[in-house]
Amino acid sequence: MTQVFTLLGFVAKLKAIDADLKITSEAIVARACEMVANAAKDALGTYEFGWVSLAPETIARKMRGDSPLLETGELRSSIEWQAHGLKGEVGSNSDRAVWMEFGTSRVPARPFLSSAAAQMEGEIHKLAAKAVRAVLMGRGLHGSELSELIHFLKHAGHALKEAADKALETDEERARKRR
């Protein structure tokens, strides 16, 4: 069925599409960050990204054997993501993460963050295309793809708030202990 718009109706429809695209874009960025972080975490302990094999003496001294970048789980748990509007970040605050991603004079690079981003690129493009197509086809925020993304964005926002609250409590506890 073809819709006929008045000029005013068309402008109103464009404004609705613009608003839906803004919300959808933010949800896509958040979901993309989560996908990359999860892929990076999942790759630790494997050779999924084609890294140089561990030296036999390294394997012999590791508790987990032939498990590159995975021993205590510290590196895995240091991988975090956050998204604010159209800007998203995936990374780690661990110095070890930098050494592993780029290598050192003694350790070959085993890029887990950039490799995860490259691995997930196609999936992220598909996710974005599907969501934008839904908005442009008039399904707006009521389409199942978009409602799933919006639900995810709300969940991620709640998780970020909880993490911030927890970090704030920890800072306050440290300050109290110093007194």
C-alpha positions as CSV (number, residue, x, y, z in Angstrom):
1,M,0.0,0.0,0.0
2,T,1.4,3.4,-1.0
3,Q,1.2,6.2,1.5
4,V,0.4,9.7,0.4
5,F,1.8,12.4,2.5
6,T,1.1,16.1,2.7
7,L,4.2,18.2,2.8
8,L,3.7,18.7,6.5
9,G,3.1,15.0,7.0
10,F,6.3,14.2,5.1
11,V,8.3,16.5,7.3
12,A,6.8,15.0,10.5
13,K,7.6,11.5,9.2
14,L,11.3,12.6,8.5
15,K,11.5,13.9,12.0
16,A,10.2,10.6,13.4
17,I,12.7,8.7,11.3
18,D,15.5,11.0,12.4
19,A,14.7,10.5,16.1
20,D,14.4,6.7,15.6
21,L,17.8,6.7,13.8
22,K,19.5,8.6,16.6
23,I,18.3,6.1,19.3
24,T,19.0,3.1,17.0
25,S,22.6,4.4,16.2
26,E,23.4,4.7,19.9
27,A,22.1,1.2,20.5
28,I,24.2,-0.2,17.6
29,V,27.4,1.4,19.0
30,A,26.7,-0.1,22.4
31,R,26.0,-3.5,20.9
32,A,29.1,-3.4,18.7
33,C,31.3,-2.6,21.7
34,E,29.9,-5.5,23.6
35,M,30.4,-7.9,20.6
36,V,34.1,-6.8,20.2
37,A,34.8,-7.2,23.9
38,N,33.2,-10.6,24.0
39,A,35.1,-11.8,21.0
40,A,38.4,-10.6,22.5
41,K,37.7,-12.4,25.8
42,D,36.7,-15.6,24.0
43,A,39.9,-15.6,21.9
44,L,42.2,-15.6,25.0
45,G,43.6,-19.1,25.5
46,T,43.1,-20.0,21.9
47,Y,44.9,-19.5,18.6
48,E,41.7,-18.2,16.9
49,F,43.5,-15.1,15.6
50,G,46.5,-17.0,14.2
51,W,49.0,-15.9,16.8
52,V,52.6,-17.2,16.9
53,S,52.7,-20.4,19.0
54,L,53.9,-20.3,22.5
55,A,57.5,-21.5,23.1
56,P,57.7,-25.0,24.5
57,E,59.4,-23.7,27.7
58,T,56.5,-21.3,28.1
59,I,53.9,-24.0,27.7
60,A,55.8,-26.2,30.2
61,R,55.7,-23.6,33.0
62,K,52.1,-22.5,32.5
63,M,49.4,-24.0,34.7
64,R,47.0,-24.1,31.7
65,G,49.5,-25.4,29.2
66,D,49.2,-24.2,25.6
67,S,46.9,-21.3,26.3
68,P,48.2,-18.0,24.9
69,L,47.3,-14.9,26.9
70,L,45.4,-16.9,29.4
71,E,46.8,-18.0,32.8
72,T,45.0,-16.4,35.7
73,G,42.1,-14.8,33.9
74,E,43.3,-11.3,34.9
75,L,43.7,-10.1,31.3
76,R,40.3,-11.4,30.3
77,S,38.6,-9.7,33.2
78,S,40.4,-6.4,32.4
79,I,38.7,-6.2,29.1
80,E,35.9,-3.6,29.3
81,W,33.6,-1.6,27.0
82,Q,31.6,1.5,27.3
83,A,29.4,3.5,25.0
84,H,28.2,7.1,25.2
85,G,26.0,8.2,22.4
86,L,27.8,7.6,19.1
87,K,31.2,7.0,20.7
88,G,32.2,3.6,22.0
89,E,35.4,2.2,23.5
90,V,36.7,-1.4,24.1
91,G,39.9,-1.9,25.9
92,S,41.8,-2.7,29.0
93,N,43.6,-0.7,31.7
94,S,46.2,-3.4,32.1
95,D,49.8,-2.7,31.0
96,R,50.0,-6.4,30.1
97,A,47.2,-5.9,27.5
98,V,49.4,-3.3,25.7
99,W,52.4,-5.6,25.8
100,M,50.4,-8.6,24.4
101,E,48.5,-6.5,21.8
102,F,51.7,-4.9,20.3
103,G,54.4,-7.3,21.5
104,T,57.7,-6.5,23.2
105,S,61.4,-7.1,22.4
106,R,61.0,-10.6,23.8
107,V,57.3,-11.4,23.2
108,P,55.6,-11.5,19.8
109,A,52.5,-9.4,19.3
110,R,49.3,-11.3,19.9
111,P,46.6,-8.7,19.0
112,F,43.4,-9.7,20.6
113,L,41.5,-6.4,20.7
114,S,42.2,-5.2,17.2
115,S,41.7,-8.8,15.9
116,A,38.4,-9.0,17.7
117,A,37.3,-5.7,16.1
118,A,38.3,-6.9,12.7
119,Q,36.5,-10.3,13.2
120,M,33.3,-8.7,14.3
121,E,33.2,-5.9,11.6
122,G,31.0,-7.9,9.2
123,E,28.5,-8.8,12.0
124,I,28.3,-5.2,13.2
125,H,27.7,-4.0,9.6
126,K,24.8,-6.6,9.2
127,L,23.4,-5.5,12.6
128,A,23.5,-1.9,11.7
129,A,22.0,-2.4,8.2
130,K,19.2,-4.5,9.5
131,A,18.3,-1.9,12.2
132,V,18.5,1.1,9.9
133,R,16.5,-0.7,7.2
134,A,13.8,-1.4,9.8
135,V,13.6,2.3,10.7
136,L,13.5,3.4,7.1
137,M,10.8,0.9,6.3
138,G,8.6,2.5,9.0
139,R,8.9,-0.1,11.7
140,G,10.7,2.4,13.9
141,L,11.2,1.5,17.5
142,H,8.3,-1.0,17.3
143,G,10.2,-3.5,15.1
144,S,11.6,-6.6,16.8
145,E,15.2,-5.8,15.7
146,L,15.0,-2.4,17.2
147,S,13.1,-3.3,20.3
148,E,15.8,-5.9,21.0
149,L,18.5,-3.2,20.5
150,I,16.8,-0.7,22.7
151,H,16.3,-3.4,25.4
152,F,20.0,-4.1,25.2
153,L,20.9,-0.4,25.4
154,K,18.7,0.0,28.6
155,H,20.4,-3.1,30.1
156,A,23.8,-1.8,29.2
157,G,23.1,1.6,30.7
158,H,21.9,-0.1,33.9
159,A,25.0,-2.2,34.1
160,L,27.2,0.8,33.5
161,K,25.4,2.7,36.3
162,E,25.9,-0.2,38.7
163,A,29.6,-0.4,37.8
164,A,30.0,3.4,38.4
165,D,28.1,3.1,41.7
166,K,30.4,0.2,42.8
167,A,33.5,2.1,41.8
168,L,32.3,5.2,43.7
169,E,31.6,3.0,46.8
170,T,35.1,1.5,46.5
171,D,36.7,5.0,46.2
172,E,34.7,6.1,49.3
173,E,35.8,3.0,51.2
174,R,39.4,3.6,50.3
175,A,39.1,7.2,51.5
176,R,37.6,6.0,54.8
177,K,40.3,3.5,55.4
178,R,43.0,6.2,54.9
179,R,41.5,8.3,57.6
